[in-house]
């Protein structure tokens, strides 16, 4: 018994906390993990929460808009991001950063929906790699292949929250409902036993 305890204490990992597998729960984190493991190619599995933007450093035009994004934010195929507000402005800013450094660009946003609800979201912009060769002038030899990033995939998720006025109204209604509950329960309690005379 004493020898087994000595062997455990000789292990350099004895004092370290146990290691557990951690799975990424956020959609943006999952997209980055798949993007890195997939060779910086198009990330599949997030179709309804994805945008594909072509020419991100120039015209920045939406090539594909997922159903959920199109329905919630009104962004559609063929739409240019330039000069638009809301989510389009956030996506355009992420595309500008990708043009400077082709690394994943996480971003967060909060918008007011047409029905006065607050939409809070998180997303990530990912480059879609396309191998290309570049020529320096007519007839020049082909240079070393380089990565050209002419498309960006944006993966986002969001939550719709109540605005302050709606939240205050909900609190008032819940308060009123909870004040009514004790009087109803006192009359309807089947286990209530009356004691005494």
N, CA, C and O of each residue as an XYZ file, in Angstrom:
788
protein
N       0.830     -1.187      0.000
C       0.000      0.000      0.000
C       0.867      1.241      0.000
O       0.605      2.198     -0.729
N       1.900      1.216      0.823
C       2.782      2.368      0.919
C       3.536      2.579     -0.389
O       3.767      3.719     -0.793
N       3.919      1.499     -1.049
C       4.627      1.602     -2.321
C       3.752      2.203     -3.412
O       4.240      2.981     -4.232
N       2.453      1.853     -3.436
C       1.530      2.399     -4.432
C       1.362      3.893     -4.234
O       1.331      4.638     -5.213
N       1.253      4.354     -2.987
C       1.119      5.788     -2.711
C       2.373      6.528     -3.140
O       2.287      7.640     -3.662
N       3.517      5.940     -2.932
C       4.768      6.582     -3.340
C       4.831      6.705     -4.852
O       5.316      7.713     -5.366
N       4.347      5.693     -5.581
C       4.360      5.752     -7.042
C       3.458      6.864     -7.562
O       3.819      7.561     -8.510
N       2.295      7.034     -6.955
C       1.377      8.088     -7.382
C       1.996      9.449     -7.135
O       1.919     10.325     -7.997
N       2.603      9.645     -5.983
C       3.187     10.942     -5.656
C       4.412     11.246     -6.502
O       4.767     12.413     -6.665
N       5.064     10.231     -7.041
C       6.207     10.455     -7.927
C       5.774     10.928     -9.308
O       6.577     11.479    -10.060
N       4.531     10.717     -9.636
C       4.010     11.146    -10.939
C       3.961     12.673    -10.977
O       3.355     13.278    -10.092
N       4.586     13.323    -11.984
C       4.598     14.794    -12.030
C       3.208     15.401    -12.207
O       3.019     16.587    -11.936
N       2.236     14.614    -12.656
C       0.879     15.132    -12.851
C      -0.004     14.950    -11.623
O      -1.195     15.258    -11.672
N       0.557     14.455    -10.523
C      -0.238     14.127     -9.344
C      -1.006     15.332     -8.800
O      -2.167     15.189     -8.419
N      -0.400     16.493     -8.755
C      -1.028     17.684     -8.188
C      -1.899     18.446     -9.187
O      -2.616     19.367     -8.795
N      -1.851     18.083    -10.461
C      -2.632     18.795    -11.466
C      -4.105     18.408    -11.380
O      -4.428     17.274    -11.027
N      -5.001     19.344    -11.702
C      -6.421     18.980    -11.719
C      -6.696     18.003    -12.857
O      -5.965     17.996    -13.848
N      -7.728     17.185    -12.736
C      -8.028     16.223    -13.808
C      -8.414     16.943    -15.100
O      -9.014     18.017    -15.070
N      -8.065     16.343    -16.215
C      -8.375     16.909    -17.522
C      -9.679     16.306    -18.039
O      -9.859     15.089    -18.041
N     -10.573     17.171    -18.473
C     -11.849     16.726    -19.026
C     -11.962     17.239    -20.449
O     -11.454     18.312    -20.774
N     -12.616     16.483    -21.279
C     -12.852     16.932    -22.655
C     -13.840     18.090    -22.623
O     -14.878     18.015    -21.966
N     -13.510     19.149    -23.330
C     -14.365     20.330    -23.369
C     -14.897     20.475    -24.785
O     -14.128     20.534    -25.744
N     -16.200     20.531    -24.908
C     -16.781     20.735    -26.230
C     -17.287     22.168    -26.314
O     -17.908     22.678    -25.381
N     -17.017     22.797    -27.429
C     -17.437     24.183    -27.653
C     -18.938     24.216    -27.875
O     -19.466     23.477    -28.707
N     -19.630     25.079    -27.127
C     -21.085     25.151    -27.242
C     -21.531     26.283    -28.147
O     -22.605     26.197    -28.744
N     -20.755     27.322    -28.266
C     -21.161     28.465    -29.071
C     -20.991     28.151    -30.551
O     -20.022     27.514    -30.964
N     -21.947     28.610    -31.329
C     -21.908     28.343    -32.766
C     -20.649     28.929    -33.388
O     -20.019     28.283    -34.227
N     -20.274     30.137    -32.994
C     -19.075     30.764    -33.559
C     -17.834     29.936    -33.239
O     -16.970     29.761    -34.098
N     -17.737     29.431    -32.021
C     -16.595     28.594    -31.645
C     -16.571     27.287    -32.417
O     -15.507     26.831    -32.836
N     -17.732     26.683    -32.608
C     -17.811     25.448    -33.395
C     -17.393     25.703    -34.836
O     -16.697     24.887    -35.442
N     -17.821     26.838    -35.383
C     -17.467     27.170    -36.769
C     -15.962     27.353    -36.915
O     -15.377     26.885    -37.892
N     -15.329     28.025    -35.960
C     -13.873     28.213    -36.020
C     -13.169     26.866    -35.947
O     -12.231     26.621    -36.706
N     -13.606     25.984    -35.045
C     -12.987     24.658    -34.929
C     -13.101     23.879    -36.236
O     -12.126     23.277    -36.687
N     -14.280     23.886    -36.842
C     -14.465     23.169    -38.118
C     -13.660     23.817    -39.235
O     -13.118     23.116    -40.090
N     -13.573     25.137    -39.240
C     -12.817     25.862    -40.265
C     -11.337     25.488    -40.189
O     -10.703     25.233    -41.212
N     -10.795     25.458    -38.983
C      -9.374     25.105    -38.816
C      -9.114     23.653    -39.207
O      -8.126     23.365    -39.883
N      -9.982     22.742    -38.794
C      -9.768     21.329    -39.109
C     -10.076     21.011    -40.570
O      -9.607     19.998    -41.090
N     -10.852     21.856    -41.236
C     -11.225     21.615    -42.628
C     -10.349     22.313    -43.645
O     -10.712     22.382    -44.819
N      -9.206     22.833    -43.229
C      -8.291     23.464    -44.178
C      -8.761     24.823    -44.666
O      -8.477     25.207    -45.801
N      -9.474     25.550    -43.826
C      -9.938     26.904    -44.148
C     -10.901     26.929    -45.332
O     -10.973     27.908    -46.075
N     -11.628     25.845    -45.485
C     -12.624     25.764    -46.561
C     -13.988     26.175    -46.011
O     -14.121     26.516    -44.835
N     -14.988     26.137    -46.871
C     -16.354     26.468    -46.484
C     -16.805     25.553    -45.347
O     -16.641     24.335    -45.425
N     -17.365     26.131    -44.305
C     -17.832     25.367    -43.149
C     -19.291     24.983    -43.382
O     -20.141     25.845    -43.604
N     -19.569     23.694    -43.328
C     -20.937     23.224    -43.542
C     -21.611     22.957    -42.202
O     -20.952     22.825    -41.171
N     -22.931     22.882    -42.240
C     -23.688     22.577    -41.036
C     -24.326     23.790    -40.387
O     -25.102     23.644    -39.442
N     -24.018     24.980    -40.872
C     -24.585     26.203    -40.304
C     -25.330     26.981    -41.380
O     -25.354     28.212    -41.354
N     -25.936     26.272    -42.323
C     -26.510     26.907    -43.512
C     -27.488     28.030    -43.199
O     -27.388     29.109    -43.784
N     -28.427     27.802    -42.296
C     -29.436     28.837    -42.038
C     -28.873     30.019    -41.258
O     -29.491     31.083    -41.215
N     -27.714     29.843    -40.644
C     -27.083     30.910    -39.860
C     -25.823     31.439    -40.540
O     -24.952     32.002    -39.876
N     -25.718     31.265    -41.854
C     -24.518     31.684    -42.584
C     -24.818     32.712    -43.662
O     -25.907     32.757    -44.234
N     -23.819     33.527    -43.913
C     -23.777     34.419    -45.073
C     -22.484     34.118    -45.808
O     -21.464     33.845    -45.175
N     -22.509     34.162    -47.130
C     -21.288     34.114    -47.926
C     -21.180     35.469    -48.608
O     -22.095     35.894    -49.314
N     -20.063     36.138    -48.395
C     -19.837     37.462    -48.982
C     -18.713     37.337    -49.995
O     -17.629     36.853    -49.668
N     -18.968     37.777    -51.245
C     -17.919     37.774    -52.263
C     -17.300     39.161    -52.329
O     -17.954     40.163    -52.038
N     -16.039     39.203    -52.713
C     -15.266     40.441    -52.821
C     -15.350     41.248    -51.522
O     -15.800     42.394    -51.533
N     -14.916     40.650    -50.396
C     -15.087     41.316    -49.104
C     -14.333     42.635    -48.975
O     -14.761     43.512    -48.224
N     -13.227     42.793    -49.686
C     -12.452     44.032    -49.582
C     -12.920     45.084    -50.581
O     -12.471     46.229    -50.534
N     -13.818     44.703    -51.482
C     -14.283     45.634    -52.505
C     -15.767     45.894    -52.407
O     -16.230     46.596    -51.509
N     -16.516     45.315    -53.348
C     -17.963     45.545    -53.421
C     -18.732     44.893    -52.264
O     -19.824     45.349    -51.925
N     -18.191     43.854    -51.664
C     -18.814     43.147    -50.534
C     -20.295     42.875    -50.800
O     -21.179     43.548    -50.269
N     -20.534     41.868    -51.641
C     -21.889     41.500    -52.047
C     -22.242     40.141    -51.453
O     -21.405     39.238    -51.418
N     -23.471     39.995    -50.991
C     -23.912     38.727    -50.408
C     -24.179     37.733    -51.530
O     -25.026     37.964    -52.393
N     -23.449     36.631    -51.506
C     -23.633     35.563    -52.485
C     -24.676     34.556    -51.993
O     -25.398     33.962    -52.794
N     -24.748     34.372    -50.693
C     -25.705     33.432    -50.103
C     -26.134     33.973    -48.741
O     -25.305     34.461    -47.974
N     -27.409     33.886    -48.449
C     -27.938     34.255    -47.131
C     -28.797     33.112    -46.621
O     -29.745     32.697    -47.289
N     -28.471     32.605    -45.445
C     -29.255     31.531    -44.841
C     -30.675     31.972    -44.547
O     -30.944     33.160    -44.371
N     -31.581     31.008    -44.494
C     -33.005     31.302    -44.305
C     -33.281     32.089    -43.024
O     -34.044     33.054    -43.038
N     -32.663     31.678    -41.923
C     -32.917     32.349    -40.644
C     -32.412     33.787    -40.669
O     -33.069     34.685    -40.142
N     -31.259     34.008    -41.274
C     -30.708     35.369    -41.366
C     -31.572     36.227    -42.272
O     -31.870     37.376    -41.946
N     -31.976     35.676    -43.407
C     -32.810     36.436    -44.341
C     -34.134     36.834    -43.692
O     -34.589     37.967    -43.852
N     -34.749     35.910    -42.963
C     -36.041     36.197    -42.338
C     -35.924     37.202    -41.196
O     -36.788     38.065    -41.039
N     -34.874     37.097    -40.406
C     -34.742     37.962    -39.230
C     -34.188     39.336    -39.561
O     -34.658     40.341    -39.029
N     -33.182     39.386    -40.444
C     -32.470     40.646    -40.676
C     -32.726     41.255    -42.048
O     -32.265     42.364    -42.319
N     -33.446     40.561    -42.915
C     -33.766     41.111    -44.227
C     -32.589     41.190    -45.178
O     -32.600     42.001    -46.104
N     -31.573     40.365    -44.969
C     -30.427     40.333    -45.879
C     -30.655     39.229    -46.896
O     -31.095     38.136    -46.542
N     -30.353     39.512    -48.176
C     -30.607     38.529    -49.215
C     -29.504     38.456    -50.245
O     -28.610     39.302    -50.276
N     -29.570     37.452    -51.077
C     -28.599     37.228    -52.135
C     -28.562     38.418    -53.083
O     -29.600     38.959    -53.463
N     -27.346     38.819    -53.460
C     -27.157     39.928    -54.389
C     -27.116     41.299    -53.730
O     -26.842     42.291    -54.405
N     -27.375     41.380    -52.454
C     -27.398     42.657    -51.743
C     -25.970     43.098    -51.401
O     -25.158     42.302    -50.929
N     -25.684     44.373    -51.649
C     -24.379     44.927    -51.264
C     -24.443     45.399    -49.817
O     -25.472     45.895    -49.359
N     -23.335     45.240    -49.106
C     -23.285     45.623    -47.699
C     -22.978     47.103    -47.509
O     -23.238     47.662    -46.443
N     -22.431     47.731    -48.528
C     -22.016     49.135    -48.442
C     -23.200     50.041    -48.138
O     -24.253     49.919    -48.764
N     -23.034     50.945    -47.188
C     -24.037     51.960    -46.905
C     -25.270     51.471    -46.177
O     -26.253     52.206    -46.090
N     -25.253     50.280    -45.660
C     -26.399     49.755    -44.921
C     -26.075     49.766    -43.433
O     -24.913     49.708    -43.030
N     -27.111     49.841    -42.642
C     -26.927     49.806    -41.196
C     -27.230     48.426    -40.652
O     -27.352     47.463    -41.409
N     -27.351     48.335    -39.353
C     -27.712     47.084    -38.703
C     -26.655     46.011    -38.853
O     -25.457     46.284    -38.779
N     -27.111     44.790    -39.063
C     -26.193     43.657    -39.178
C     -25.278     43.805    -40.386
O     -24.121     43.390    -40.326
N     -25.762     44.382    -41.476
C     -24.930     44.560    -42.678
C     -23.690     45.389    -42.364
O     -22.611     45.097    -42.880
N     -23.823     46.414    -41.532
C     -22.673     47.244    -41.156
C     -21.667     46.443    -40.334
O     -20.458     46.598    -40.510
N     -22.157     45.589    -39.438
C     -21.260     44.751    -38.633
C     -20.510     43.750    -39.514
O     -19.313     43.525    -39.334
N     -21.225     43.157    -40.462
C     -20.604     42.194    -41.376
C     -19.569     42.895    -42.245
O     -18.488     42.354    -42.475
N     -19.885     44.084    -42.726
C     -18.943     44.846    -43.555
C     -17.670     45.156    -42.761
O     -16.569     45.035    -43.299
N     -17.802     45.550    -41.505
C     -16.633     45.832    -40.666
C     -15.772     44.578    -40.490
O     -14.545     44.663    -40.523
N     -16.406     43.418    -40.302
C     -15.659     42.162    -40.174
C     -14.940     41.826    -41.476
O     -13.808     41.345    -41.449
N     -15.589     42.077    -42.624
C     -14.956     41.831    -43.930
C     -13.742     42.740    -44.123
O     -12.723     42.305    -44.660
N     -13.844     43.992    -43.691
C     -12.706     44.908    -43.794
C     -11.524     44.406    -42.975
O     -10.380     44.510    -43.415
N     -11.787     43.864    -41.792
C     -10.705     43.326    -40.961
C     -10.093     42.081    -41.587
O      -8.882     41.876    -41.500
N     -10.910     41.254    -42.211
C     -10.390     40.047    -42.884
C      -9.480     40.439    -44.037
O      -8.495     39.752    -44.307
N      -9.798     41.532    -44.720
C      -8.960     41.981    -45.832
C      -7.568     42.358    -45.335
O      -6.589     42.205    -46.065
N      -7.471     42.844    -44.115
C      -6.176     43.220    -43.540
C      -5.413     41.990    -43.072
O      -4.220     41.855    -43.342
N      -6.101     41.091    -42.369
C      -5.461     39.893    -41.825
C      -6.441     38.729    -41.950
O      -7.464     38.716    -41.265
N      -6.151     37.749    -42.812
C      -7.111     36.663    -43.075
C      -7.205     35.630    -41.953
O      -6.946     34.446    -42.172
N      -7.565     36.068    -40.785
C      -7.784     35.203    -39.630
C      -9.251     35.308    -39.225
O      -9.924     36.260    -39.621
N      -9.763     34.358    -38.448
C     -11.146     34.476    -37.983
C     -11.364     35.784    -37.227
O     -10.549     36.172    -36.390
N     -12.459     36.451    -37.528
C     -12.788     37.724    -36.879
C     -14.095     37.542    -36.110
O     -15.171     37.570    -36.708
N     -14.013     37.355    -34.786
C     -15.239     37.270    -34.003
C     -15.813     38.664    -33.774
O     -15.069     39.639    -33.676
N     -17.130     38.755    -33.689
C     -17.764     40.045    -33.425
C     -19.071     39.829    -32.676
O     -19.658     38.748    -32.712
N     -19.509     40.876    -31.999
C     -20.780     40.863    -31.286
C     -21.592     42.059    -31.733
O     -21.033     43.069    -32.161
N     -22.900     41.952    -31.638
C     -23.751     43.064    -32.056
C     -25.027     43.080    -31.235
O     -25.436     42.064    -30.674
N     -25.645     44.242    -31.175
C     -26.980     44.378    -30.595
C     -27.758     45.344    -31.472
O     -27.273     46.423    -31.812
N     -28.952     44.949    -31.828
C     -29.798     45.720    -32.736
C     -31.210     45.795    -32.181
O     -31.632     44.944    -31.398
N     -31.920     46.806    -32.592
C     -33.329     46.909    -32.237
C     -34.150     46.403    -33.412
O     -34.025     46.902    -34.530
N     -34.982     45.418    -33.154
C     -35.830     44.835    -34.201
C     -37.002     45.766    -34.482
O     -37.315     46.631    -33.664
N     -37.657     45.596    -35.636
C     -38.815     46.438    -35.965
C     -39.929     46.387    -34.919
O     -40.663     47.361    -34.754
N     -40.063     45.262    -34.212
C     -41.106     45.158    -33.183
C     -40.624     45.644    -31.820
O     -41.243     45.347    -30.798
N     -39.511     46.397    -31.802
C     -38.927     47.017    -30.605
C     -38.243     46.027    -29.673
O     -37.852     46.404    -28.568
N     -38.090     44.789    -30.081
C     -37.333     43.839    -29.275
C     -35.848     44.100    -29.490
O     -35.449     44.655    -30.513
N     -35.052     43.703    -28.539
C     -33.606     43.852    -28.653
C     -33.035     42.526    -29.136
O     -33.331     41.475    -28.567
N     -32.218     42.573    -30.183
C     -31.570     41.370    -30.705
C     -30.095     41.467    -30.354
O     -29.414     42.416    -30.743
N     -29.611     40.484    -29.621
C     -28.194     40.428    -29.267
C     -27.601     39.205    -29.945
O     -28.176     38.118    -29.902
N     -26.445     39.394    -30.572
C     -25.871     38.292    -31.323
C     -24.368     38.248    -31.270
O     -23.699     39.170    -30.804
N     -23.865     37.143    -31.765
C     -22.430     36.900    -31.809
C     -22.154     36.167    -33.110
O     -22.944     35.326    -33.538
N     -21.034     36.486    -33.733
C     -20.702     35.834    -34.986
C     -19.211     35.767    -35.209
O     -18.415     36.243    -34.400
N     -18.853     35.167    -36.322
C     -17.449     35.073    -36.707
C     -17.372     35.124    -38.229
O     -18.190     34.528    -38.931
N     -16.379     35.842    -38.717
C     -16.112     35.906    -40.155
C     -14.923     34.999    -40.447
O     -13.888     35.092    -39.788
N     -15.072     34.126    -41.434
C     -14.043     33.147    -41.792
C     -13.716     33.267    -43.271
O     -14.616     33.350    -44.106
N     -12.441     33.275    -43.590
C     -12.047     33.305    -44.995
C     -12.298     31.946    -45.624
O     -12.192     30.912    -44.964
N     -12.629     31.961    -46.900
C     -12.771     30.721    -47.660
C     -11.605     30.704    -48.634
O     -11.562     31.498    -49.574
N     -10.668     29.808    -48.411
C      -9.437     29.784    -49.190
C      -9.676     29.248    -50.594
O     -10.449     28.313    -50.804
N      -8.985     29.871    -51.549
C      -8.992     29.400    -52.937
C      -7.568     29.523    -53.451
O      -7.027     30.627    -53.521
N      -6.955     28.404    -53.810
C      -5.588     28.459    -54.332
C      -5.580     29.160    -55.672
O      -6.448     28.917    -56.510
N      -4.611     30.025    -55.880
C      -4.496     30.748    -57.146
C      -3.032     31.043    -57.410
O      -2.227     31.118    -56.482
N      -2.694     31.209    -58.669
C      -1.344     31.625    -59.028
C      -1.411     33.043    -59.545
O      -2.434     33.480    -60.073
N      -0.335     33.741    -59.393
C      -0.311     35.152    -59.745
C       0.792     35.391    -60.779
O       1.909     34.896    -60.624
N       0.482     36.140    -61.819
C       1.483     36.487    -62.827
C       1.857     37.950    -62.668
O       1.009     38.800    -62.395
N       3.120     38.224    -62.842
C       3.598     39.609    -62.749
C       3.809     40.105    -64.163
O       4.919     40.008    -64.686
N       2.782     40.631    -64.792
C       2.909     41.141    -66.159
C       2.734     40.035    -67.183
O       2.746     38.851    -66.847
N       2.569     40.437    -68.447
C       2.355     39.484    -69.535
C       3.625     38.698    -69.802
O       4.707     39.275    -69.918
N       3.497     37.401    -69.898
C       4.621     36.553    -70.246
C       5.600     36.301    -69.118
O       6.592     35.600    -69.316
N       5.354     36.849    -67.948
C       6.263     36.638    -66.821
C       6.060     35.232    -66.277
O       4.980     34.662    -66.430
N       7.069     34.670    -65.651
C       6.911     33.330    -65.090
C       5.885     33.332    -63.957
O       5.637     34.356    -63.320
N       5.305     32.174    -63.729
C       4.309     32.033    -62.668
C       5.012     32.123    -61.326
O       6.015     31.451    -61.089
N       4.484     32.946    -60.467
C       5.047     33.090    -59.124
C       4.589     31.922    -58.256
O       3.803     31.078    -58.686
N       5.086     31.895    -57.056
C       4.675     30.855    -56.112
C       3.169     30.954    -55.864
O       2.637     32.062    -55.783
N       2.475     29.828    -55.742
C       1.045     29.899    -55.434
C       0.830     30.610    -54.101
O       1.624     30.456    -53.173
N      -0.232     31.377    -54.011
C      -0.573     32.050    -52.761
C      -2.069     31.910    -52.533
O      -2.818     31.578    -53.452
N      -2.492     32.160    -51.327
C      -3.913     32.082    -51.008
C      -4.581     33.400    -51.373
O      -4.093     34.471    -51.012
N      -5.685     33.321    -52.078
C      -6.482     34.502    -52.378
C      -7.819     34.313    -51.677
O      -8.467     33.277    -51.824
N      -8.217     35.305    -50.928
C      -9.460     35.222    -50.166
C     -10.471     36.152    -50.808
O     -10.540     37.334    -50.470
N     -11.251     35.622    -51.728
C     -12.244     36.454    -52.400
C     -13.655     36.173    -51.888
O     -14.624     36.761    -52.368
N     -13.765     35.280    -50.921
C     -15.059     34.969    -50.315
C     -14.879     34.828    -48.808
O     -13.864     34.324    -48.327
N     -15.879     35.279    -48.087
C     -15.871     35.192    -46.627
C     -17.187     34.564    -46.185
O     -18.254     34.911    -46.692
N     -17.101     33.643    -45.242
C     -18.298     33.054    -44.657
C     -18.511     33.685    -43.284
O     -17.598     33.740    -42.461
N     -19.718     34.153    -43.057
C     -20.095     34.730    -41.773
C     -21.071     33.762    -41.112
O     -22.098     33.424    -41.700
N     -20.766     33.316    -39.910
C     -21.655     32.431    -39.154
C     -22.086     33.195    -37.908
O     -21.244     33.641    -37.129
N     -23.394     33.348    -37.719
C     -23.880     34.104    -36.560
C     -25.024     33.377    -35.864
O     -25.724     32.562    -36.464
N     -25.193     33.690    -34.604
C     -26.381     33.284    -33.860
C     -26.825     34.471    -33.023
O     -26.040     35.380    -32.752
N     -28.076     34.460    -32.618
C     -28.618     35.615    -31.906
C     -29.759     35.182    -31.009
O     -30.297     34.080    -31.120
N     -30.107     36.096    -30.112
C     -31.266     35.917    -29.241
C     -32.079     37.190    -29.278
O     -31.540     38.296    -29.316
N     -33.358     37.015    -29.268
C     -34.251     38.160    -29.238
C     -34.691     38.365    -27.796
O     -35.164     37.435    -27.143
N     -34.533     39.583    -27.310
C     -34.859     39.897    -25.925
C     -35.896     41.011    -25.890
O     -36.060     41.756    -26.856
N     -36.580     41.111    -24.785
C     -37.571     42.169    -24.635
C     -36.882     43.514    -24.422
O     -35.815     43.583    -23.812
N     -37.491     44.569    -24.922
C     -36.969     45.897    -24.626
C     -37.396     46.281    -23.206
O     -38.139     45.537    -22.566
N     -36.936     47.427    -22.710
C     -37.191     47.809    -21.315
C     -38.674     48.010    -21.015
O     -39.154     47.609    -19.955
N     -39.390     48.622    -21.935
C     -40.821     48.860    -21.703
C     -41.580     47.541    -21.611
O     -42.428     47.372    -20.734
N     -41.281     46.612    -22.507
C     -41.951     45.306    -22.482
C     -41.566     44.528    -21.228
O     -42.398     43.831    -20.648
N     -40.304     44.645    -20.807
C     -39.853     43.960    -19.595
C     -40.579     44.513    -18.367
O     -40.991     43.746    -17.497
N     -40.738     45.832    -18.288
C     -41.454     46.439    -17.156
C     -42.916     45.991    -17.141
O     -43.466     45.700    -16.080
N     -43.542     45.935    -18.316
C     -44.928     45.485    -18.410
C     -45.049     44.020    -17.959
O     -45.986     43.668    -17.242
N     -44.114     43.180    -18.372
C     -44.131     41.769    -17.982
C     -43.969     41.622    -16.471
O     -44.646     40.802    -15.850
N     -43.073     42.413    -15.877
C     -42.888     42.349    -14.420
C     -44.165     42.747    -13.680
O     -44.534     42.120    -12.687
N     -44.834     43.790    -14.167
C     -46.092     44.209    -13.532
C     -47.132     43.092    -13.615
O     -47.809     42.795    -12.630
N     -47.257     42.479    -14.785
C     -48.238     41.408    -14.970
C     -47.918     40.202    -14.093
O     -48.820     39.606    -13.504
N     -46.639     39.839    -14.004
C     -46.247     38.711    -13.152
C     -46.492     39.028    -11.684
O     -46.951     38.172    -10.928
N     -46.186     40.257    -11.282
C     -46.432     40.660     -9.896
C     -47.900     40.562     -9.536
O     -48.252     40.076     -8.461
N     -48.752     41.022    -10.431
C     -50.199     40.940    -10.207
C     -50.642     39.484    -10.115
O     -51.422     39.127     -9.232
N     -50.152     38.649    -11.015
C     -50.521     37.228    -11.016
C     -50.051     36.535     -9.743
O     -50.783     35.720     -9.182
N     -48.851     36.842     -9.280
C     -48.331     36.194     -8.076
C     -49.070     36.653     -6.821
O     -49.198     35.884     -5.868
N     -49.552     37.885     -6.805
C     -50.335     38.349     -5.654
C     -51.683     37.625     -5.584
O     -52.224     37.442     -4.493
N     -52.227     37.218     -6.715
C     -53.503     36.502     -6.737
C     -53.363     35.041     -6.326
O     -54.317     34.453     -5.818
N     -52.212     34.458     -6.531
C     -52.001     33.030     -6.289
C     -52.240     32.632     -4.833
O     -52.944     31.645     -4.617
N     -51.710     33.324     -3.809
C     -51.940     32.864     -2.427
C     -53.421     32.790     -2.055
O     -53.823     31.856     -1.362
N     -54.231     33.731     -2.485
C     -55.650     33.686     -2.128
C     -56.350     32.509     -2.805
O     -57.254     31.914     -2.218
N     -55.957     32.174     -4.003
C     -56.550     31.026     -4.703
C     -56.113     29.725     -4.045
O     -56.932     28.830     -3.834
N     -54.814     29.614     -3.717
C     -54.310     28.384     -3.113
C     -54.898     28.147     -1.728
O     -55.146     27.000     -1.358
N     -55.123     29.194     -0.965
C     -55.675     29.021      0.384
C     -57.066     28.406      0.331
O     -57.420     27.620      1.209
N     -57.850     28.741     -0.662
C     -59.208     28.205     -0.777
C     -59.215     26.815     -1.410
O     -60.093     26.005     -1.109
N     -58.260     26.533     -2.272
C     -58.304     25.294     -3.042
C     -57.362     24.222     -2.515
O     -57.209     23.190     -3.170
N     -56.723     24.413     -1.367
C     -55.748     23.448     -0.864
C     -56.465     22.197     -0.350
O     -57.171     22.287      0.655
N     -56.316     21.034     -0.995
C     -57.025     19.820     -0.572
C     -56.465     19.237      0.721
O     -57.130     18.420      1.358
N     -55.271     19.632      1.121
C     -54.650     19.083      2.322
C     -54.831     19.992      3.536
O     -54.308     19.720      4.616
N     -55.565     21.053      3.340
C     -55.792     21.987      4.437
C     -56.724     21.343      5.462
O     -57.828     20.915      5.125
N     -56.276     21.279      6.704
C     -57.077     20.689      7.779
C     -57.372     21.788      8.790
O     -56.459     22.418      9.323
N     -58.621     22.004      9.041
C     -59.021     23.023     10.001
C     -58.956     22.407     11.392
O     -59.566     21.369     11.646
N     -58.221     23.043     12.281
C     -58.098     22.532     13.648
C     -58.799     23.476     14.607
O     -59.024     24.647     14.301
N     -59.131     22.958     15.746
C     -59.756     23.787     16.777
C     -61.259     23.800     16.648
O     -61.833     23.022     15.886
N     -61.895     24.682     17.391
C     -63.347     24.734     17.447
C     -63.924     25.503     16.335
O     -65.145     25.637     16.246
